[in-house]
Amino acid sequence: MKTLIKHTDSVLLVGNGDLVVSVAMCLLFAGHHVNVCTENVAAFKQLLKKSMVSQKKDATLNNINIDTEYNINNDCKLVIAIDQEDLQIKQQLIKKIESFITKDAIIAINTESIDLNILQAGCMYPDRLIGLNWTEPANATFFLEIIASEKNYGLADEVFILAKSFWAKDPYIVKNIGIRSRLVSAMVREAFFMVDNGYASVVDIDRACRNDAGYYLPFSGNCRYMDLMGTSAYGVVMKDLNPDLSKDKDLPDFFEKILHDGGLGMENKKGFYEYSDKEVEKWKNTMEEFSSQIHSIIEKYPFNYKKKLTE
């Protein structure tokens, strides 16, 4: 299977919500014609228009079609799907997409916790399915996680080149499983353990993460930071700490209560914190502004990504 994708080719984007809107913007800025299949066309258009106006990119809307149906042409070589982290839902979505696209088209689906091999097992053409994880806002971050199996490293390389050259991403390819969510989940599990056992509050956790890791992670990541600070010192600390770190397999009661009460975070103004409509709007606008500013800083330090992305 050989599929050469150009940044001007049509892409089918399937999904709902803010993340999908920002992925659409990322693809539009690269030059793709984007066909979006979403459940609520009016809501998607409203979110997209608002985001485009804030970035002064209104003219790009000429290259997008938004519908509740799968509108693609026979030349579509890439389908990007973003859906719930549920195996059955993803399998049904993949099966539906496979029913109308050509056998050479790549399907790139988000998968944070499901092994790619499991998703490929039910496919008509397993070698054309890869994992593709984004983070919001996709049009203003360098993050892109590409998941491949032994069946399709060639296709993953192709998406890697496309993302690095035209999507303004600093992507990486991993085997079978995503690593971002596993790293985040490990940190969250320890945070929950400390809150649940009365060592710290949710506010304390946020301050510790923001005011320490928040400073160095955009610059170096964890491993290079340990090299900067003294690798062996971290080894000594980890030998003492590792036996005491949380190994909980269940969610703590306080978090189970948030989930039981229907907490969706800012989406319904209930989560770890409670929000008013005005506060939600302020947080989202501030996040958009921050993302743009931190993007510029990461471009400069330490690897000059802006130059590398054009090389």
N, C-alpha and C positions, 0 to 999 in steps of 0.2 A: 504493500500500500504506500503510495507516494502522493502527497498533497502539498503543493506549494501555495501558501497563503500570502496574499499581498495586503498591505495596509489599506488599500482602496477597495478590497473585496467586500461583498455583502456579508453581514454576520446576523444570525438569528440569536436574540437574547430573550431568555425565558425566565420570568420571575416577577416578584412584587416587592414594593417597599423602597426605602431610601437607598439601600446598598445597590440595588439594581439600577436605580436612577443614576447613581454616580458611576457605575460601570458603563452605562450608556454614554455618559459624557466623556469618559476616558476613550471609548471607541470612536466617538464622533470627532474628538480632537485629533485623533490619529489619522482620520480621513476615511474611515469605513462608512458605508451605508448600513444603518442599523434598523433591523426589523424587530420590534419588541412585541412579545406576546405576554400580556399581563391581565390580571383579573379585573382591575378597575382602571379603565383607560383615562377617565376624567381626573382621578387622583394622581395618576402617573404624570399626565401632562402638566398638571398644576405644580407638582414638585419639580419637574424638569425645567419648566419655564422660570420658576423662582430661582433655581440654582444657576441657570444660564444667565439670567439678568444680573445676578450678583457677580458673575465672572465676565460679564460683557461679551458673551458668545452667542447672541441671539441668532446670527446668520446660520450657525451650524444646524439649526432645527430643520433646515431644508433637506437634510440627509437622513431623516428618521421617520419611520412609519410605526405607529402604535395601534395595536388591535388586541382583541381577545382571542383571535384565531392565529394559527401558524401561517404567516404570509412570507414565503420565501420563493426564490427562483431556483431553477435546477443547478445553478452554478454555485450555490451556497456551500462553502467548504468548512465553515466553522459554526457550531452551535454552542453557545454558552448558557448553561442552565444553573439557576440558583434557587434551591428549594430547602424545605425543612430537613433537619438531620434525622431522617427516619428511613430505614432501609426499604420498607415496602413502598413508601411514597416515591423514593428515588427510582426504584426499579420500574414502577409504573410510568414515571415520567420518561425514563430512558426508552422504554418499550414504545411509548407513544411517538417520541421523536424519531426513532428508528423506522417507524412505519411509513414516513413520507420523505426522508432525506436520502440522498444517494449514498451508496455503500462506501464511498471515498471520503465523506464528510467527517470531520473530527467532532466528537461530542466532548465538551469540557464541563464537568459538573463539580460543584462544591462538595467536599466530603471532609469534614473535620474529625470524625471519629470512626468512620466505616472504612475498612481496608478496601483498597481499589480492586484487589483480586475478587472480592466478594461481589462487587458491582459488575465487574467484567464477566463473571460466571454466567449471568443470565442474558448476556448480549448476543445479538445475531453476529456481530463482528467485534469481538472483544478488543482487538488490537487498536481500534479507533477511539476507545474511551480513555480519557485521562481525567485526573482530578485537577481542579483549578480553584484555589481559595483566594478571595479578595478581602480587603479590609476597607472600612468606610472612613472618609470619602475616597472611593477608588480613583477618582480623577486628580487627587491631590496627595497621594501617598506613593512611596516607592515599592510598597509590599506587593508581592505576587508569589504564591506558593504553587508550584506545578508538581503534581504527583504522577509518577509513571510506574509501570510494571516492567518486567523483563520482556513483555510482548511489544512495547511501543516507546522505547527511549528515543527513537528517531523522531516520532511525532512531538514528543515533549521538547526535544531540541529545537524543532521548528517553531513551536509556540514561544519558547524561550527567546529566540532571535527576534521574533515579531514583537514581543513585549518589551525587550530591551531597546530595540531600534525605533519603535514607533509609539508604544504605549507609555513611554517615560517611566518604566519600571526597572527595579533592580531585582530581578527574579532569581529563584533557585529551584532546582529539581531534586525531589526526594523520592525514595523508593517505597511504594505501596501504601504508606500512611503519611498523613500530615504531621508536621512537628510543631507548628505554631500553637495549636490548641492544647497539645500535650504539655508544652512548657508553661503556658498560661494556667492550665488546670492544676499543675503541680504547685504553683505559687498560690493560687486561690485556695487550694485545699489546706495549705499551711496557715493562710490568713484566717480561714474559717475556724480552724482548730484553736487559734489564739483568741478569737472573738468568743467562741463557744465556751472556752475554759476561763474566761474572764481576765486574760492577760492584756487585752487591748480592745478598743472599740472600733467600729467601722470607720469612724473619722480618723482615728489613729493610724489604721492600716493605710488609708488613702494618703495621709500626710507622709508616712514613711516611704511609700512607693513613689510618690510624686517628687519629694524633695531629695531623694537619694538616687534610686534607679532611674527616675525620670530625667536626671541630668546626664548620666553617662550612657544609657542604652542607645539613644539616637546617634551617639558619637562612635561607639565601639562594639556594642553587643557585650554579652557576658564574658566570653572566653578571652577576647583581646583586653577587656578591662582588667581581668585577673592578671594578665601578663604585664599590664601597665603598673598595677599596684603591688605585684609580687606574687607569682603563681604559687610558690611553696607555702606561703602564709595561708592561702585559702585552703590548701590541702590539709594543713594542721587543724584549721577551724572546722572543716567538714568532717574530719574523723571524729571530732568531739560531738558535733551537732547531728550528724546523720542518724545515729541510733535513736535520737529523741524526736525526730521529725514525724509529722502525722502520717499514719498509714491507713487512715479511715477510708472505708469503701462506701459508706453511706453519707448522705448529706446531713448536716447538723439541723437540729430542730428549728432554730431561728430562721434558717433559709428555707426549710420545708414549709414553714408558715407563710413566708413571702410568696412562695409558689402556690400554696393552697388558696391564698387570698387573691390570686390572679394577678400578682405583680408582674408587670411587663416593663418596668422602668419608666422612662419618659414617654413611652407610647401611650400609657394610660395613667401616668403621673403617680405610680406606685411601684416602689422597689426598695432598695436599701434606704433611700430618702423619699420624701414626699415632695411634690412639686405643684405649683400653680401653673395655669396656662402661660402666664407671662414669664415664669421662670424657665419653662421648657423652651420657649422661643428664644430666650436670652442664652441659655446653654447651647442650643443648636447653632445660633449665629456666632457665638464666641468660639465654638469648636471649629466652625468653618474658617474663621479668621486665623485661629491658632494653627490649623493644618496648613494653611498657605504660608504662614511665617516660618513654621518649623521645616517645611519643605525647602524653603530657600536656604535655611541654615545647613540642612543635611546635604544640599547640593555642594556647599563649600567645604564642609569638614566631615571626615578627614580625607576623603578619597576623590573629591571633585567629581561627583556623580554626573553633573551636567555635561562636563567634557567627555567622560567615559561613555555616556549614553549615545553620543554622536560619533564615537570612534568606530 
